[in-house]
Amino acid sequence: MLLAFDTASPQVTVALLDDVGDVLAELVSAETMRHGEQLAPLIERVLAEAGATRLDVTAIAVGAGPGPFTGLRVGLVTARTLGFVLDVPVYGVCSLDALALEAAETGAVATPFVVATDARRKEVYLATYDENGDRMSGPFVERPEAAASSDPVVGEGAMLYPEAFPQPVGPVRPSAGWLGRAVVEERVELLDPEPLYLRRPDAEVPRAPKPVS
């Protein structure tokens, strides 16, 4: 079984899939911005709903972002830790790719499109895709006005900046179920479980004080 989760958006999403990519259970956190408190309980609930235990997990898929530093760190550290403890492979997936695959497979888009998610600081993370959901460029971080597009736009960025992205289409946030399907069906580039930050984190190690002369 494949355990999949993503913490690149304000919500935590967790799913368990069988070997052919069918979702056995999937949950999304009710609260936002509390990734550290919510991820582990959601994993246990998903396993329980599917009638499985951690020992049934044969692989892990985790959203690698791009996304906020804290949220990504929670997800990726959890994935690597579980992978080590269970001795199973861990696959990173660009979270924008999971959104793109869902949009293409559910018929939300039928032409080339953009995925744009909230990068805060009045910026978006974005990448461009063909009509099949295959990435053509990105991901990168940009101000909405500089990345404005008349193409269909998937993701929360279109909701936040309608003047730059006037054709919003679903989905809005990543789904662990679709992230898992992307891995099982080998529809996306598989990455090492390392974060796609795209820019420096807000919190930095203080520099040494200058000597007093």
CORNOR-V744177 format. One record per pair of residues at least 12 apart in sequence whose ideal C-beta (glycine too) atoms are under 10 Angstrom apart, sorted by the first residue. I is the first residue (numbers start at 1). J is the second residue. D is the distance in whole Angstrom. If there is no record, write none. Layout:
i->I j->J d->D
i->I j->J d->D
//
This chain:
i->1 j->16 d->6
i->1 j->17 d->7
i->1 j->18 d->6
i->1 j->19 d->7
i->1 j->24 d->7
i->1 j->47 d->9
i->1 j->50 d->8
i->1 j->52 d->6
i->1 j->53 d->10
i->1 j->55 d->10
i->1 j->56 d->5
i->1 j->57 d->6
i->1 j->58 d->6
i->1 j->59 d->8
i->1 j->88 d->10
i->1 j->180 d->10
i->2 j->15 d->8
i->2 j->16 d->7
i->2 j->17 d->5
i->2 j->18 d->8
i->2 j->19 d->8
i->2 j->21 d->8
i->2 j->23 d->10
i->2 j->24 d->10
i->2 j->57 d->8
i->2 j->58 d->7
i->2 j->59 d->5
i->2 j->60 d->7
i->2 j->61 d->6
i->2 j->88 d->9
i->2 j->89 d->10
i->2 j->91 d->9
i->2 j->179 d->10
i->2 j->180 d->5
i->2 j->181 d->9
i->2 j->183 d->6
i->2 j->184 d->6
i->3 j->15 d->8
i->3 j->16 d->6
i->3 j->17 d->8
i->3 j->43 d->7
i->3 j->46 d->8
i->3 j->47 d->8
i->3 j->50 d->10
i->3 j->52 d->9
i->3 j->54 d->8
i->3 j->56 d->9
i->3 j->57 d->5
i->3 j->58 d->9
i->3 j->59 d->8
i->3 j->60 d->5
i->3 j->61 d->7
i->3 j->62 d->9
i->3 j->79 d->9
i->3 j->82 d->7
i->3 j->83 d->10
i->3 j->86 d->9
i->3 j->88 d->9
i->3 j->90 d->10
i->3 j->176 d->9
i->3 j->180 d->8
i->4 j->16 d->8
i->4 j->17 d->6
i->4 j->23 d->9
i->4 j->26 d->9
i->4 j->46 d->9
i->4 j->59 d->9
i->4 j->60 d->7
i->4 j->61 d->4
i->4 j->62 d->7
i->4 j->63 d->8
i->4 j->79 d->9
i->4 j->91 d->9
i->4 j->93 d->8
i->4 j->98 d->9
i->4 j->175 d->9
i->4 j->176 d->4
i->4 j->177 d->7
i->4 j->178 d->9
i->4 j->179 d->5
i->4 j->180 d->3
i->4 j->181 d->9
i->4 j->182 d->9
i->4 j->183 d->7
i->4 j->184 d->9
i->5 j->26 d->10
i->5 j->27 d->10
i->5 j->35 d->10
i->5 j->39 d->7
i->5 j->42 d->8
i->5 j->43 d->7
i->5 j->46 d->9
i->5 j->60 d->8
i->5 j->61 d->8
i->5 j->62 d->6
i->5 j->63 d->7
i->5 j->74 d->10
i->5 j->75 d->6
i->5 j->78 d->8
i->5 j->79 d->7
i->5 j->82 d->10
i->5 j->174 d->10
i->5 j->176 d->5
i->5 j->179 d->8
i->5 j->180 d->9
i->6 j->28 d->10
i->6 j->39 d->10
i->6 j->61 d->9
i->6 j->62 d->7
i->6 j->63 d->3
i->6 j->64 d->9
i->6 j->65 d->9
i->6 j->67 d->9
i->6 j->71 d->9
i->6 j->72 d->10
i->6 j->75 d->7
i->6 j->93 d->8
i->6 j->95 d->6
i->6 j->98 d->7
i->6 j->99 d->10
i->6 j->173 d->8
i->6 j->174 d->4
i->6 j->175 d->8
i->6 j->176 d->5
i->6 j->178 d->9
i->6 j->179 d->6
i->6 j->180 d->10
i->7 j->29 d->9
i->7 j->35 d->5
i->7 j->36 d->9
i->7 j->38 d->9
i->7 j->39 d->6
i->7 j->62 d->8
i->7 j->63 d->7
i->7 j->65 d->9
i->7 j->67 d->7
i->7 j->68 d->9
i->7 j->70 d->9
i->7 j->71 d->4
i->7 j->72 d->6
i->7 j->73 d->8
i->7 j->74 d->5
i->7 j->75 d->3
i->7 j->76 d->8
i->7 j->77 d->10
i->7 j->78 d->8
i->7 j->79 d->9
i->7 j->95 d->9
i->7 j->174 d->9
i->7 j->176 d->10
i->8 j->35 d->10
i->8 j->62 d->9
i->8 j->63 d->5
i->8 j->64 d->8
i->8 j->65 d->5
i->8 j->66 d->7
i->8 j->67 d->3
i->8 j->68 d->8
i->8 j->71 d->6
i->8 j->72 d->6
i->8 j->75 d->7
i->8 j->76 d->10
i->8 j->93 d->10
i->8 j->94 d->9
i->8 j->95 d->4
i->8 j->96 d->9
i->8 j->98 d->9
i->8 j->99 d->10
i->8 j->117 d->7
i->8 j->125 d->9
i->8 j->173 d->9
i->8 j->174 d->6
i->8 j->179 d->10
i->8 j->195 d->9
i->8 j->196 d->8
i->9 j->28 d->10
i->9 j->29 d->10
i->9 j->32 d->8
i->9 j->33 d->10
i->9 j->35 d->10
i->9 j->63 d->8
i->9 j->65 d->10
i->9 j->67 d->7
i->9 j->68 d->9
i->9 j->71 d->8
i->9 j->95 d->7
i->9 j->99 d->9
i->9 j->117 d->7
i->9 j->118 d->8
i->9 j->155 d->9
i->9 j->156 d->7
i->9 j->172 d->9
i->9 j->173 d->4
i->9 j->174 d->6
i->10 j->29 d->9
i->10 j->31 d->9
i->10 j->32 d->4
i->10 j->33 d->5
i->10 j->34 d->9
i->10 j->35 d->9
i->10 j->67 d->9
i->10 j->68 d->8
i->10 j->71 d->8
i->10 j->118 d->8
i->10 j->156 d->8
i->10 j->173 d->8
i->11 j->28 d->6
i->11 j->29 d->5
i->11 j->30 d->8
i->11 j->31 d->8
i->11 j->32 d->6
i->11 j->33 d->9
i->11 j->34 d->10
i->11 j->35 d->9
i->11 j->38 d->9
i->11 j->71 d->9
i->11 j->172 d->10
i->11 j->173 d->6
i->11 j->174 d->9
i->12 j->27 d->8
i->12 j->28 d->7
i->12 j->29 d->4
i->12 j->30 d->10
i->12 j->31 d->9
i->12 j->32 d->9
i->12 j->33 d->10
i->12 j->34 d->8
i->12 j->35 d->6
i->12 j->36 d->10
i->12 j->37 d->9
i->12 j->38 d->5
i->12 j->39 d->5
i->12 j->40 d->10
i->12 j->41 d->9
i->12 j->42 d->6
i->12 j->43 d->9
i->12 j->71 d->8
i->12 j->74 d->8
i->12 j->75 d->8
i->12 j->176 d->9
i->13 j->26 d->7
i->13 j->27 d->7
i->13 j->28 d->5
i->13 j->29 d->7
i->13 j->39 d->10
i->13 j->42 d->8
i->13 j->46 d->10
i->13 j->63 d->8
i->13 j->75 d->10
i->13 j->95 d->10
i->13 j->98 d->10
i->13 j->173 d->7
i->13 j->174 d->6
i->13 j->175 d->6
i->13 j->176 d->4
i->13 j->177 d->8
i->13 j->178 d->9
i->13 j->179 d->8
i->14 j->26 d->7
i->14 j->27 d->5
i->14 j->28 d->8
i->14 j->29 d->9
i->14 j->38 d->9
i->14 j->39 d->7
i->14 j->40 d->10
i->14 j->41 d->9
i->14 j->42 d->4
i->14 j->43 d->6
i->14 j->44 d->9
i->14 j->45 d->8
i->14 j->46 d->5
i->14 j->47 d->9
i->14 j->75 d->10
i->14 j->176 d->5
i->14 j->177 d->9
i->14 j->180 d->10
i->15 j->27 d->8
i->15 j->28 d->9
i->15 j->42 d->10
i->15 j->46 d->7
i->15 j->50 d->9
i->15 j->61 d->9
i->15 j->175 d->7
i->15 j->176 d->4
i->15 j->177 d->4
i->15 j->178 d->8
i->15 j->179 d->8
i->15 j->180 d->5
i->15 j->181 d->9
i->16 j->43 d->9
i->16 j->46 d->5
i->16 j->47 d->6
i->16 j->48 d->10
i->16 j->49 d->8
i->16 j->50 d->5
i->16 j->51 d->10
i->16 j->52 d->6
i->16 j->56 d->8
i->16 j->57 d->8
i->16 j->176 d->9
i->16 j->177 d->9
i->16 j->180 d->8
i->17 j->50 d->9
i->17 j->59 d->9
i->17 j->61 d->9
i->17 j->176 d->9
i->17 j->177 d->7
i->17 j->179 d->9
i->17 j->180 d->4
i->17 j->181 d->7
i->17 j->183 d->8
i->17 j->184 d->6
i->18 j->50 d->9
i->18 j->52 d->10
i->18 j->180 d->10
i->18 j->184 d->9
i->19 j->58 d->8
i->19 j->59 d->10
i->19 j->184 d->7
i->20 j->181 d->10
i->20 j->184 d->7
i->20 j->185 d->9
i->21 j->177 d->9
i->21 j->178 d->10
i->21 j->180 d->7
i->21 j->181 d->5
i->21 j->182 d->9
i->21 j->183 d->9
i->21 j->184 d->4
i->21 j->185 d->6
i->21 j->187 d->10
i->22 j->177 d->9
i->22 j->180 d->10
i->22 j->181 d->9
i->22 j->184 d->9
i->23 j->46 d->10
i->23 j->50 d->9
i->23 j->175 d->9
i->23 j->176 d->9
i->23 j->177 d->4
i->23 j->178 d->9
i->23 j->180 d->7
i->23 j->181 d->8
i->24 j->46 d->8
i->24 j->47 d->9
i->24 j->49 d->8
i->24 j->50 d->4
i->24 j->51 d->8
i->24 j->52 d->7
i->24 j->56 d->10
i->24 j->177 d->10
i->24 j->180 d->10
i->25 j->45 d->8
i->25 j->46 d->5
i->25 j->47 d->8
i->25 j->48 d->8
i->25 j->49 d->4
i->25 j->50 d->4
i->25 j->51 d->9
i->25 j->52 d->8
i->25 j->176 d->10
i->25 j->177 d->9
i->26 j->42 d->10
i->26 j->46 d->7
i->26 j->49 d->9
i->26 j->50 d->9
i->26 j->175 d->7
i->26 j->176 d->6
i->26 j->177 d->5
i->26 j->178 d->9
i->26 j->180 d->9
i->27 j->41 d->10
i->27 j->42 d->5
i->27 j->43 d->9
i->27 j->45 d->6
i->27 j->46 d->5
i->27 j->49 d->8
i->27 j->176 d->8
i->27 j->177 d->10
i->28 j->42 d->8
i->28 j->173 d->8
i->28 j->174 d->10
i->28 j->175 d->8
i->28 j->176 d->8
i->28 j->177 d->10
i->29 j->41 d->9
i->29 j->42 d->6
i->32 j->71 d->10
i->32 j->173 d->10
i->33 j->68 d->9
i->33 j->70 d->9
i->33 j->71 d->8
i->34 j->71 d->10
i->34 j->74 d->10
i->35 j->67 d->10
i->35 j->68 d->9
i->35 j->70 d->7
i->35 j->71 d->5
i->35 j->72 d->9
i->35 j->73 d->9
i->35 j->74 d->4
i->35 j->75 d->7
i->35 j->78 d->9
i->36 j->70 d->8
i->36 j->71 d->9
i->36 j->73 d->9
i->36 j->74 d->5
i->36 j->75 d->10
i->36 j->77 d->10
i->36 j->78 d->9
i->37 j->74 d->9
i->38 j->74 d->9
i->39 j->71 d->9
i->39 j->74 d->6
i->39 j->75 d->7
i->39 j->77 d->10
i->39 j->78 d->6
i->39 j->79 d->10
i->40 j->74 d->9
i->40 j->78 d->7
i->40 j->82 d->10
i->42 j->176 d->9
i->43 j->57 d->9
i->43 j->78 d->8
i->43 j->82 d->8
i->46 j->176 d->8
i->54 j->82 d->7
i->54 j->85 d->8
i->54 j->86 d->6
i->54 j->88 d->10
i->55 j->86 d->7
i->56 j->86 d->10
i->57 j->82 d->7
i->57 j->83 d->9
i->57 j->86 d->6
i->57 j->88 d->6
i->58 j->86 d->8
i->58 j->88 d->6
i->58 j->89 d->8
i->59 j->83 d->8
i->59 j->86 d->9
i->59 j->88 d->5
i->59 j->89 d->5
i->59 j->90 d->8
i->59 j->91 d->7
i->59 j->180 d->9
i->59 j->183 d->8
i->59 j->184 d->9
i->60 j->78 d->9
i->60 j->79 d->5
i->60 j->80 d->9
i->60 j->81 d->10
i->60 j->82 d->6
i->60 j->83 d->5
i->60 j->86 d->8
i->60 j->88 d->6
i->60 j->89 d->7
i->60 j->90 d->5
i->60 j->91 d->7
i->60 j->92 d->10
i->60 j->180 d->10
i->60 j->183 d->9
i->60 j->193 d->8
i->61 j->79 d->8
i->61 j->89 d->9
i->61 j->90 d->8
i->61 j->91 d->5
i->61 j->92 d->8
i->61 j->93 d->6
i->61 j->98 d->9
i->61 j->176 d->8
i->61 j->179 d->6
i->61 j->180 d->5
i->61 j->181 d->9
i->61 j->182 d->8
i->61 j->183 d->4
i->61 j->184 d->8
i->61 j->188 d->10
i->61 j->190 d->9
i->61 j->193 d->9
i->62 j->75 d->5
i->62 j->76 d->6
i->62 j->77 d->10
i->62 j->78 d->8
i->62 j->79 d->4
i->62 j->80 d->8
i->62 j->82 d->9
i->62 j->83 d->9
i->62 j->90 d->7
i->62 j->91 d->7
i->62 j->92 d->6
i->62 j->93 d->7
i->62 j->95 d->9
i->62 j->176 d->9
i->62 j->179 d->8
i->62 j->183 d->10
i->62 j->191 d->9
i->62 j->193 d->6
i->62 j->195 d->10
i->63 j->75 d->6
i->63 j->76 d->9
i->63 j->79 d->9
i->63 j->92 d->8
i->63 j->93 d->6
i->63 j->94 d->8
i->63 j->95 d->4
i->63 j->96 d->9
i->63 j->97 d->9
i->63 j->98 d->7
i->63 j->99 d->10
i->63 j->174 d->6
i->63 j->175 d->10
i->63 j->176 d->8
i->63 j->179 d->6
i->63 j->193 d->10
i->63 j->195 d->10
i->63 j->196 d->9
i->64 j->76 d->7
i->64 j->79 d->9
i->64 j->91 d->9
i->64 j->92 d->4
i->64 j->93 d->6
i->64 j->94 d->6
i->64 j->95 d->7
i->64 j->96 d->10
i->64 j->97 d->9
i->64 j->190 d->10
i->64 j->191 d->5
i->64 j->192 d->8
i->64 j->193 d->7
i->64 j->194 d->7
i->64 j->195 d->6
i->64 j->196 d->5
i->64 j->197 d->10
i->65 j->92 d->9
i->65 j->93 d->10
i->65 j->94 d->7
i->65 j->95 d->6
i->65 j->96 d->9
i->65 j->117 d->9
i->65 j->125 d->8
i->65 j->139 d->8
i->65 j->174 d->10
i->65 j->191 d->10
i->65 j->194 d->9
i->65 j->195 d->5
i->65 j->196 d->4
i->65 j->197 d->7
i->65 j->198 d->8
i->66 j->94 d->8
i->66 j->95 d->7
i->66 j->96 d->7
i->66 j->117 d->7
i->66 j->119 d->7
i->66 j->124 d->10
i->66 j->125 d->4
i->66 j->126 d->9
i->66 j->127 d->9
i->66 j->138 d->9
i->66 j->139 d->5
i->66 j->140 d->9
i->66 j->141 d->7
i->66 j->195 d->8
i->66 j->196 d->4
i->66 j->197 d->7
i->66 j->198 d->5
i->66 j->199 d->9
i->67 j->95 d->6
i->67 j->96 d->10
i->67 j->117 d->7
i->67 j->118 d->9
i->67 j->119 d->8
i->67 j->120 d->10
i->67 j->125 d->7
i->67 j->174 d->9
i->67 j->195 d->8
i->67 j->196 d->8
i->67 j->197 d->8
i->67 j->198 d->9
i->68 j->118 d->9
i->68 j->119 d->8
i->68 j->120 d->7
i->68 j->195 d->10
i->68 j->197 d->9
i->68 j->201 d->9
i->68 j->202 d->9
i->69 j->195 d->8
i->69 j->197 d->6
i->69 j->199 d->9
i->69 j->200 d->9
i->69 j->201 d->4
i->69 j->202 d->7
i->69 j->203 d->7
i->70 j->201 d->8
i->70 j->202 d->9
i->70 j->203 d->9
i->71 j->195 d->10
i->72 j->95 d->9
i->72 j->194 d->9
i->72 j->195 d->4
i->72 j->196 d->8
i->72 j->197 d->7
i->72 j->201 d->10
i->73 j->195 d->7
i->73 j->197 d->10
i->73 j->201 d->9
i->75 j->92 d->10
i->75 j->95 d->10
i->75 j->193 d->9
i->75 j->195 d->9
i->76 j->90 d->9
i->76 j->92 d->7
i->76 j->192 d->10
i->76 j->193 d->5
i->76 j->194 d->7
i->76 j->195 d->6
i->77 j->193 d->9
i->77 j->195 d->10
i->78 j->90 d->10
i->78 j->193 d->10
i->79 j->91 d->9
i->79 j->92 d->8
i->79 j->193 d->5
i->80 j->92 d->10
i->80 j->192 d->10
i->80 j->193 d->5
i->80 j->194 d->9
i->83 j->193 d->8
i->89 j->183 d->10
i->89 j->190 d->9
i->89 j->193 d->10
i->90 j->192 d->8
i->90 j->193 d->5
i->91 j->179 d->10
i->91 j->180 d->10
i->91 j->182 d->9
i->91 j->183 d->5
i->91 j->188 d->9
i->91 j->189 d->10
i->91 j->190 d->5
i->91 j->191 d->7
i->91 j->192 d->9
i->91 j->193 d->7
i->92 j->183 d->10
i->92 j->188 d->10
i->92 j->189 d->9
i->92 j->190 d->7
i->92 j->191 d->4
i->92 j->192 d->6
i->92 j->193 d->4
i->92 j->194 d->6
i->92 j->195 d->9
i->92 j->196 d->8
i->93 j->174 d->9
i->93 j->178 d->10
i->93 j->179 d->5
i->93 j->180 d->9
i->93 j->182 d->6
i->93 j->183 d->6
i->93 j->187 d->10
i->93 j->188 d->6
i->93 j->189 d->8
i->93 j->190 d->7
i->93 j->191 d->7
i->93 j->193 d->9
i->93 j->196 d->10
i->94 j->115 d->9
i->94 j->125 d->10
i->94 j->127 d->8
i->94 j->135 d->7
i->94 j->138 d->9
i->94 j->139 d->6
i->94 j->174 d->10
i->94 j->179 d->10
i->94 j->182 d->9
i->94 j->188 d->7
i->94 j->189 d->7
i->94 j->190 d->10
i->94 j->191 d->7
i->94 j->196 d->6
i->95 j->115 d->9
i->95 j->117 d->7
i->95 j->125 d->9
i->95 j->139 d->9
i->95 j->155 d->9
i->95 j->173 d->9
i->95 j->174 d->5
i->95 j->179 d->7
i->95 j->196 d->8
i->96 j->114 d->10
i->96 j->115 d->4
i->96 j->116 d->8
i->96 j->117 d->7
i->96 j->125 d->7
i->96 j->126 d->7
i->96 j->127 d->5
i->96 j->128 d->10
i->96 j->129 d->8
i->96 j->135 d->8
i->96 j->138 d->7
i->96 j->139 d->5
i->96 j->154 d->9
i->96 j->155 d->7
i->96 j->174 d->8
i->96 j->188 d->10
i->96 j->196 d->9
i->97 j->115 d->8
i->97 j->127 d->8
i->97 j->129 d->8
i->97 j->133 d->8
i->97 j->134 d->9
i->97 j->135 d->6
i->97 j->138 d->10
i->97 j->139 d->9
i->97 j->174 d->9
i->97 j->178 d->10
i->97 j->179 d->8
i->97 j->182 d->6
i->97 j->187 d->8
i->97 j->188 d->4
i->97 j->189 d->7
i->97 j->191 d->10
i->98 j->115 d->9
i->98 j->133 d->10
i->98 j->171 d->9
i->98 j->173 d->10
i->98 j->174 d->5
i->98 j->175 d->7
i->98 j->176 d->8
i->98 j->177 d->9
i->98 j->178 d->5
i->98 j->179 d->4
i->98 j->180 d->9
i->98 j->181 d->9
i->98 j->182 d->6
i->98 j->183 d->9
i->98 j->187 d->9
i->98 j->188 d->7
i->99 j->115 d->5
i->99 j->116 d->9
i->99 j->117 d->7
i->99 j->127 d->9
i->99 j->129 d->9
i->99 j->133 d->9
i->99 j->154 d->5
i->99 j->155 d->6
i->99 j->156 d->9
i->99 j->170 d->9
i->99 j->171 d->6
i->99 j->172 d->8
i->99 j->173 d->8
i->99 j->174 d->6
i->99 j->175 d->8
i->99 j->178 d->8
i->99 j->179 d->9
i->100 j->113 d->8
i->100 j->114 d->9
i->100 j->115 d->5
i->100 j->127 d->7
i->100 j->128 d->9
i->100 j->129 d->5
i->100 j->130 d->9
i->100 j->132 d->9
i->100 j->133 d->4
i->100 j->134 d->8
i->100 j->135 d->7
i->100 j->154 d->7
i->100 j->155 d->9
i->100 j->171 d->10
i->100 j->178 d->9
i->100 j->182 d->9
i->100 j->187 d->9
i->100 j->188 d->8
i->101 j->129 d->9
i->101 j->132 d->9
i->101 j->133 d->5
i->101 j->134 d->9
i->101 j->135 d->10
i->101 j->175 d->9
i->101 j->178 d->6
i->101 j->179 d->8
i->101 j->181 d->7
i->101 j->182 d->5
i->101 j->185 d->9
i->101 j->187 d->6
i->101 j->188 d->7
i->102 j->115 d->10
i->102 j->133 d->8
i->102 j->154 d->8
i->102 j->170 d->8
i->102 j->171 d->5
i->102 j->174 d->8
i->102 j->175 d->6
i->102 j->177 d->9
i->102 j->178 d->4
i->102 j->179 d->9
i->102 j->181 d->8
i->102 j->182 d->9
i->103 j->115 d->8
i->103 j->129 d->8
i->103 j->131 d->10
i->103 j->133 d->7
i->103 j->152 d->8
i->103 j->153 d->10
i->103 j->154 d->5
i->103 j->155 d->9
i->103 j->169 d->7
i->103 j->170 d->7
i->103 j->171 d->6
i->103 j->178 d->9
i->104 j->129 d->7
i->104 j->130 d->9
i->104 j->131 d->7
i->104 j->132 d->6
i->104 j->133 d->3
i->104 j->134 d->8
i->104 j->154 d->9
i->104 j->187 d->9
i->105 j->132 d->9
i->105 j->133 d->7
i->105 j->178 d->8
i->105 j->181 d->8
i->105 j->182 d->10
i->105 j->185 d->10
i->105 j->187 d->9
i->106 j->169 d->10
i->106 j->170 d->8
i->106 j->171 d->8
i->106 j->178 d->9
i->107 j->169 d->10
i->108 j->152 d->8
i->108 j->154 d->7
i->108 j->169 d->5
i->108 j->170 d->5
i->108 j->171 d->7
i->109 j->129 d->8
i->109 j->130 d->10
i->109 j->131 d->7
i->109 j->132 d->10
i->109 j->133 d->8
i->109 j->151 d->9
i->109 j->152 d->5
i->109 j->153 d->9
i->109 j->154 d->7
i->109 j->167 d->10
i->109 j->169 d->6
i->109 j->170 d->9
i->110 j->131 d->6
i->110 j->152 d->9
i->111 j->130 d->9
i->111 j->131 d->5
i->111 j->151 d->7
i->111 j->152 d->7
i->111 j->167 d->10
i->112 j->128 d->7
i->112 j->129 d->7
i->112 j->130 d->5
i->112 j->131 d->6
i->112 j->132 d->10
i->112 j->134 d->10
i->112 j->136 d->7
i->112 j->149 d->10
i->112 j->151 d->6
i->112 j->152 d->8
i->113 j->127 d->10
i->113 j->128 d->8
i->113 j->129 d->6
i->113 j->130 d->8
i->113 j->131 d->8
i->113 j->133 d->9
i->113 j->149 d->9
i->113 j->151 d->5
i->113 j->152 d->4
i->113 j->153 d->7
i->113 j->154 d->6
i->113 j->155 d->10
i->113 j->167 d->9
i->113 j->169 d->7
i->114 j->126 d->6
i->114 j->127 d->7
i->114 j->128 d->5
i->114 j->129 d->7
i->114 j->136 d->10
i->114 j->137 d->10
i->114 j->138 d->9
i->114 j->147 d->8
i->114 j->148 d->10
i->114 j->149 d->5
i->114 j->150 d->10
i->114 j->151 d->5
i->114 j->152 d->7
i->114 j->153 d->5
i->114 j->154 d->7
i->114 j->155 d->8
i->114 j->157 d->8
i->114 j->158 d->8
i->114 j->165 d->7
i->114 j->167 d->9
i->114 j->169 d->10
i->115 j->127 d->5
i->115 j->128 d->8
i->115 j->129 d->7
i->115 j->133 d->9
i->115 j->135 d->9
i->115 j->138 d->8
i->115 j->139 d->8
i->115 j->152 d->10
i->115 j->153 d->7
i->115 j->154 d->5
i->115 j->155 d->5
i->115 j->156 d->10
i->115 j->157 d->8
i->115 j->158 d->9
i->115 j->171 d->10
i->115 j->174 d->10
i->116 j->128 d->10
i->116 j->138 d->10
i->116 j->139 d->10
i->116 j->142 d->9
i->116 j->144 d->8
i->116 j->147 d->7
i->116 j->149 d->8
i->116 j->153 d->5
i->116 j->154 d->8
i->116 j->155 d->5
i->116 j->156 d->8
i->116 j->157 d->3
i->116 j->158 d->6
i->116 j->159 d->9
i->116 j->160 d->9
i->116 j->161 d->8
i->116 j->164 d->8
i->116 j->165 d->6
i->116 j->168 d->9
i->117 j->139 d->9
i->117 j->154 d->9
i->117 j->155 d->5
i->117 j->156 d->5
i->117 j->157 d->5
i->117 j->158 d->9
i->117 j->160 d->9
i->117 j->172 d->9
i->117 j->173 d->8
i->117 j->174 d->8
i->118 j->155 d->8
i->118 j->156 d->5
i->118 j->157 d->6
i->118 j->159 d->9
i->118 j->160 d->6
i->118 j->161 d->9
i->118 j->172 d->10
i->118 j->173 d->9
i->119 j->139 d->10
i->119 j->140 d->10
i->119 j->141 d->5
i->119 j->142 d->8
i->119 j->143 d->9
i->119 j->144 d->10
i->119 j->156 d->10
i->119 j->157 d->8
i->119 j->160 d->10
i->119 j->198 d->8
i->119 j->199 d->8
i->120 j->141 d->10
i->120 j->202 d->9
i->121 j->141 d->9
i->121 j->143 d->9
i->121 j->199 d->9
i->121 j->202 d->9
i->122 j->143 d->7
i->122 j->144 d->7
i->122 j->145 d->9
i->122 j->160 d->9
i->122 j->161 d->9
i->123 j->141 d->5
i->123 j->142 d->6
i->123 j->143 d->5
i->123 j->144 d->7
i->123 j->146 d->9
i->123 j->147 d->9
i->123 j->157 d->9
i->123 j->161 d->10
i->123 j->198 d->10
i->123 j->199 d->9
i->124 j->140 d->10
i->124 j->141 d->7
i->124 j->142 d->6
i->124 j->143 d->8
i->124 j->144 d->6
i->124 j->146 d->10
i->124 j->147 d->6
i->124 j->153 d->9
i->124 j->155 d->8
i->124 j->156 d->9
i->124 j->157 d->4
i->124 j->158 d->9
i->124 j->160 d->8
i->124 j->161 d->7
i->124 j->164 d->8
i->124 j->165 d->8
i->125 j->138 d->8
i->125 j->139 d->6
i->125 j->140 d->7
i->125 j->141 d->6
i->125 j->142 d->8
i->125 j->147 d->10
i->125 j->155 d->8
i->125 j->156 d->10
i->125 j->157 d->8
i->125 j->196 d->8
i->125 j->197 d->10
i->125 j->198 d->7
i->125 j->199 d->10
i->126 j->138 d->6
i->126 j->139 d->7
i->126 j->140 d->7
i->126 j->141 d->8
i->126 j->142 d->6
i->126 j->144 d->9
i->126 j->147 d->6
i->126 j->149 d->9
i->126 j->153 d->8
i->126 j->154 d->10
i->126 j->155 d->8
i->126 j->157 d->7
i->126 j->165 d->9
i->127 j->139 d->4
i->127 j->140 d->7
i->127 j->155 d->10
i->128 j->147 d->10
i->128 j->149 d->8
i->128 j->151 d->8
i->129 j->151 d->10
i->129 j->152 d->10
i->129 j->154 d->8
i->131 j->152 d->10
i->132 j->187 d->9
i->133 j->154 d->10
i->133 j->182 d->9
i->133 j->187 d->7
i->133 j->188 d->9
i->134 j->187 d->8
i->134 j->188 d->9
i->134 j->189 d->10
i->135 j->188 d->8
i->135 j->189 d->8
i->138 j->198 d->9
i->139 j->196 d->7
i->139 j->198 d->7
i->140 j->198 d->6
i->140 j->199 d->10
i->141 j->197 d->9
i->141 j->198 d->5
i->141 j->199 d->6
i->142 j->157 d->10
i->142 j->164 d->10
i->142 j->198 d->10
i->143 j->161 d->9
i->143 j->164 d->9
i->144 j->157 d->7
i->144 j->158 d->9
i->144 j->160 d->8
i->144 j->161 d->4
i->144 j->162 d->10
i->144 j->163 d->8
i->144 j->164 d->4
i->144 j->165 d->7
i->145 j->161 d->8
i->145 j->163 d->8
i->145 j->164 d->6
i->146 j->164 d->9
i->147 j->161 d->9
i->147 j->164 d->7
i->147 j->165 d->8
i->148 j->161 d->8
i->148 j->163 d->8
i->148 j->164 d->4
i->148 j->165 d->7
i->148 j->166 d->9
i->149 j->164 d->7
i->149 j->165 d->6
i->149 j->166 d->9
i->149 j->167 d->8
i->150 j->165 d->9
i->150 j->166 d->7
i->150 j->167 d->7
i->151 j->165 d->9
i->151 j->166 d->10
i->151 j->167 d->7
i->151 j->169 d->10
i->152 j->165 d->9
i->152 j->166 d->10
i->152 j->167 d->5
i->152 j->168 d->8
i->152 j->169 d->5
i->153 j->165 d->4
i->153 j->166 d->8
i->153 j->167 d->6
i->153 j->168 d->6
i->153 j->169 d->7
i->154 j->167 d->10
i->154 j->168 d->8
i->154 j->169 d->6
i->154 j->170 d->7
i->154 j->171 d->6
i->154 j->172 d->8
i->155 j->168 d->8
i->155 j->169 d->9
i->155 j->170 d->9
i->155 j->171 d->8
i->155 j->172 d->6
i->155 j->173 d->8
i->155 j->174 d->9
i->156 j->168 d->9
i->156 j->171 d->9
i->156 j->172 d->5
i->156 j->173 d->6
i->156 j->174 d->10
i->157 j->172 d->9
i->158 j->170 d->10
i->158 j->172 d->8
i->159 j->172 d->6
//
